[in-house]
Amino acid sequence: MLSTLLRTAYAQLFPPLWNATYSCGRCGLHIKITNHPDRDRVAALLRVAHGHPCKPKPKAL
């Protein structure tokens, strides 16, 4: 019981941090999110990255 209480208190004081990366090979878009406490916000940013309007980089001659 005490260990459960301590685990709950620790989770409240120190929330887990979320990391994510996204890299688009076509246009060069790169997003890196490190140590962000809000999981929903990280997921929203990744949804935006996955749905970005991709404009491929021009190829060098």
Wavefront OBJ file of the C-alpha trace (Angstrom):
o trace
v 0.000 0.000 0.000
v 2.781 2.393 0.834
v 4.620 1.537 -2.375
v 1.463 2.261 -4.407
v 1.078 5.607 -2.678
v 4.712 6.498 -3.325
v 4.464 5.407 -6.973
v 1.352 7.549 -7.457
v 2.965 10.570 -5.798
v 6.091 10.155 -7.933
v 3.992 9.977 -11.124
v 2.167 13.175 -10.119
v 5.371 15.073 -9.337
v 7.437 13.788 -12.255
v 5.258 13.035 -15.298
v 6.795 10.885 -18.040
v 8.420 12.801 -20.876
v 7.611 11.966 -24.496
v 9.987 11.947 -27.449
v 9.212 11.709 -31.160
v 10.923 12.256 -34.487
v 9.652 12.565 -38.031
v 11.670 12.970 -41.185
v 10.319 13.315 -44.736
v 12.665 11.972 -47.383
v 10.942 13.821 -50.226
v 11.033 17.430 -49.023
v 13.525 17.341 -46.158
v 11.083 18.231 -43.368
v 12.505 17.096 -40.052
v 10.722 17.375 -36.699
v 12.270 16.268 -33.428
v 10.407 16.584 -30.142
v 12.339 15.743 -26.986
v 11.306 15.634 -23.349
v 7.790 17.022 -23.736
v 5.417 16.230 -20.843
v 2.131 16.303 -22.817
v 1.537 13.106 -24.817
v -1.519 14.495 -26.646
v 0.414 17.520 -27.881
v 3.228 15.337 -29.210
v 0.668 13.164 -31.018
v -0.984 16.251 -32.535
v 2.351 17.546 -33.855
v 3.109 14.180 -35.430
v -0.328 14.127 -37.105
v 0.431 17.542 -38.619
v 3.838 16.307 -39.790
v 2.368 13.177 -41.397
v -0.213 15.233 -43.280
v 2.022 18.113 -44.400
v 1.745 19.235 -48.032
v 4.990 17.812 -49.370
v 6.835 19.795 -52.024
v 9.844 17.773 -53.188
v 13.205 19.498 -53.275
v 14.494 20.324 -56.770
v 17.238 17.974 -57.865
v 20.647 19.456 -58.521
v 22.076 18.909 -61.993
l 1 2 3 4 5 6 7 8 9 10 11 12 13 14 15 16 17 18 19 20 21 22 23 24 25 26 27 28 29 30 31 32 33 34 35 36 37 38 39 40 41 42 43 44 45 46 47 48 49 50 51 52 53 54 55 56 57 58 59 60 61
